[in-house]
């Protein structure tokens, strides 16, 4: 019986192309709208996640001293000593699962180029490991000049706003941001009349110290207020400036397939055995991930609100289209009943037809969604977001699970839109249906 209904329903679609096309377009418009908006939210999440895990080199996890006032504290008791670093390295070697580890040392002080003096805040990082951590999109992390390449050389990267205050700026204006986020790997010229600057700070023992470095590139620190005082320097240079071998924290990227919770449990057990006062967790659970959480919470609230709006508008359109389609075919329903079709058979016939129309609409909507997402990735459309200093790509990320639940939602509403007039029609006598206009 169902096979026969499917054949009849498919023929009805072909014999009434105008009405069928309207229904298909209503379904495809709803499906397309839902997927494009969901794809935009997913793309925004990817950009922010990459900005933290790759661009800022935080990977998956952070390891630091437990009970400190703040993750980026410069108090000697809050830093990881050289002996503790050796024990951490031994533990990581023992339990395995680590792809990349980057050490960070927080540095705060003043800098001068002879004509201007400013406050700076930034990090000393393991240069070689940092390059690996930024892969695949942020291996080249300078918008002008070139990245740090030598772990020992007294070189420095400064935020673009801080660079402007030091009279260092990009020599040309060009689009160098890729469609997936990240900079194209190309040395862009930089105007910097006096690249030699002096970093000044107090060591961990309270003594004044200074190191002369050379500006070789400009970076984007993501946030406007941070960008006017932000720097990156090689870790040994930062340690020399603070006269210490300590570090602030480790950032760890796990190998693909490594279970994060199991890794953390093993590390904590080993650290306890070694008598280490350490904490290890995802950077999302630390102070440094606070802005990420607040941004994601806002995006999720915005997504839920907009999905309700899109569903309300688009699904009303679907409902109206299918409702009118059934109402206009009441005489056809009367004819079917005079031929011996039971009311349940008529309803099943229309619901199967509605299902086919929904599938056609979903197919068209899916093709349009994927095409639009691919197009935006290729043309690299950039736009500004809130507190960020640089524009980001308008990324639309299509996820199979998202496309599946939106398809099921659209099918359900289309079935409901067809079923309601069918239930109303069931109250009519055959003679009423035949004389309906």
Secondary structure in CASP SS format (residue, H / E / C, confidence):
PFRMAT SS
TARGET T0000
AUTHOR 0000-0000-0000
METHOD secondary structure of the structure
MODEL  1
X C 1.00
X H 1.00
X H 1.00
X H 1.00
X H 1.00
X H 1.00
X H 1.00
X H 1.00
X H 1.00
X H 1.00
X H 1.00
X H 1.00
X H 1.00
X H 1.00
X H 1.00
X C 1.00
X H 1.00
X H 1.00
X H 1.00
X H 1.00
X H 1.00
X H 1.00
X H 1.00
X H 1.00
X H 1.00
X H 1.00
X H 1.00
X H 1.00
X H 1.00
X H 1.00
X H 1.00
X H 1.00
X H 1.00
X H 1.00
X H 1.00
X H 1.00
X H 1.00
X H 1.00
X H 1.00
X H 1.00
X H 1.00
X H 1.00
X H 1.00
X H 1.00
X H 1.00
X H 1.00
X H 1.00
X H 1.00
X H 1.00
X H 1.00
X H 1.00
X H 1.00
X H 1.00
X H 1.00
X H 1.00
X C 1.00
X C 1.00
X C 1.00
X C 1.00
X C 1.00
X E 1.00
X E 1.00
X E 1.00
X E 1.00
X E 1.00
X C 1.00
X C 1.00
X C 1.00
X C 1.00
X C 1.00
X C 1.00
X C 1.00
X C 1.00
X C 1.00
X C 1.00
X H 1.00
X H 1.00
X H 1.00
X C 1.00
X E 1.00
X C 1.00
X H 1.00
X H 1.00
X H 1.00
X H 1.00
X H 1.00
X H 1.00
X H 1.00
X H 1.00
X H 1.00
X H 1.00
X H 1.00
X H 1.00
X H 1.00
X H 1.00
X C 1.00
X C 1.00
X E 1.00
X E 1.00
X E 1.00
X E 1.00
X E 1.00
X E 1.00
X E 1.00
X E 1.00
X E 1.00
X E 1.00
X E 1.00
X E 1.00
X E 1.00
X E 1.00
X E 1.00
X C 1.00
X C 1.00
X C 1.00
X C 1.00
X E 1.00
X E 1.00
X E 1.00
X E 1.00
X E 1.00
X E 1.00
X E 1.00
X E 1.00
X E 1.00
X C 1.00
X H 1.00
X H 1.00
X H 1.00
X H 1.00
X H 1.00
X H 1.00
X H 1.00
X C 1.00
X C 1.00
X C 1.00
X C 1.00
X C 1.00
X C 1.00
X C 1.00
X C 1.00
X C 1.00
X C 1.00
X E 1.00
X E 1.00
X C 1.00
X C 1.00
X C 1.00
X C 1.00
X C 1.00
X C 1.00
X C 1.00
X C 1.00
X C 1.00
X E 1.00
X E 1.00
X E 1.00
X E 1.00
X E 1.00
X H 1.00
X H 1.00
X H 1.00
X H 1.00
X H 1.00
X H 1.00
X C 1.00
X C 1.00
X E 1.00
X E 1.00
X E 1.00
X C 1.00
X C 1.00
X C 1.00
X C 1.00
X C 1.00
X C 1.00
X E 1.00
X C 1.00
X C 1.00
X C 1.00
X C 1.00
X C 1.00
X E 1.00
X C 1.00
X C 1.00
X C 1.00
X C 1.00
X E 1.00
X C 1.00
X E 1.00
X E 1.00
X E 1.00
X C 1.00
X C 1.00
X C 1.00
X E 1.00
X E 1.00
X E 1.00
X E 1.00
X E 1.00
X E 1.00
X E 1.00
X C 1.00
X C 1.00
X C 1.00
X C 1.00
X C 1.00
X E 1.00
X E 1.00
X E 1.00
X E 1.00
X E 1.00
X E 1.00
X E 1.00
X E 1.00
X E 1.00
X E 1.00
X E 1.00
X E 1.00
X C 1.00
X C 1.00
X C 1.00
X E 1.00
X H 1.00
X H 1.00
X H 1.00
X H 1.00
X C 1.00
X C 1.00
X E 1.00
X E 1.00
X E 1.00
X E 1.00
X E 1.00
X H 1.00
X H 1.00
X H 1.00
X H 1.00
X H 1.00
X H 1.00
X H 1.00
X H 1.00
X C 1.00
X C 1.00
X C 1.00
X C 1.00
X E 1.00
X C 1.00
X E 1.00
X E 1.00
X E 1.00
X E 1.00
X E 1.00
X E 1.00
X C 1.00
X C 1.00
X C 1.00
X C 1.00
X C 1.00
X H 1.00
X H 1.00
X H 1.00
X H 1.00
X H 1.00
X H 1.00
X H 1.00
X H 1.00
X H 1.00
X H 1.00
X H 1.00
X H 1.00
X H 1.00
X H 1.00
X C 1.00
X C 1.00
X C 1.00
X C 1.00
X E 1.00
X E 1.00
X E 1.00
X E 1.00
X E 1.00
X H 1.00
X H 1.00
X H 1.00
X C 1.00
X H 1.00
X H 1.00
X H 1.00
X H 1.00
X H 1.00
X H 1.00
X H 1.00
X H 1.00
X H 1.00
X H 1.00
X H 1.00
X H 1.00
X H 1.00
X H 1.00
X H 1.00
X H 1.00
X H 1.00
X H 1.00
X H 1.00
X H 1.00
X H 1.00
X H 1.00
X H 1.00
X H 1.00
X H 1.00
X H 1.00
X H 1.00
X H 1.00
X H 1.00
X H 1.00
X H 1.00
X H 1.00
X H 1.00
X H 1.00
X H 1.00
X H 1.00
X H 1.00
X H 1.00
X H 1.00
X H 1.00
X H 1.00
X C 1.00
X C 1.00
X H 1.00
X H 1.00
X H 1.00
X H 1.00
X H 1.00
X H 1.00
X H 1.00
X H 1.00
X H 1.00
X C 1.00
X C 1.00
X C 1.00
X C 1.00
X H 1.00
X H 1.00
X H 1.00
X H 1.00
X H 1.00
X H 1.00
X H 1.00
X H 1.00
X H 1.00
X H 1.00
X H 1.00
X H 1.00
X H 1.00
X H 1.00
X H 1.00
X H 1.00
X H 1.00
X H 1.00
X H 1.00
X H 1.00
X H 1.00
X H 1.00
X H 1.00
X H 1.00
X H 1.00
X H 1.00
X H 1.00
X H 1.00
X H 1.00
X H 1.00
X H 1.00
X H 1.00
X H 1.00
X H 1.00
X H 1.00
X H 1.00
X H 1.00
X C 1.00
X C 1.00
X E 1.00
X E 1.00
X C 1.00
X C 1.00
X C 1.00
X C 1.00
X E 1.00
X C 1.00
X C 1.00
X C 1.00
X E 1.00
X E 1.00
X C 1.00
X C 1.00
X C 1.00
X C 1.00
X C 1.00
X C 1.00
X H 1.00
X H 1.00
X H 1.00
X H 1.00
X H 1.00
X H 1.00
X H 1.00
X H 1.00
X H 1.00
X H 1.00
X H 1.00
X H 1.00
X H 1.00
X H 1.00
X H 1.00
X H 1.00
X H 1.00
X H 1.00
X H 1.00
X H 1.00
X H 1.00
X H 1.00
X H 1.00
X H 1.00
X H 1.00
X H 1.00
X C 1.00
X C 1.00
X C 1.00
X C 1.00
X H 1.00
X H 1.00
X H 1.00
X H 1.00
X H 1.00
X C 1.00
X C 1.00
X C 1.00
END
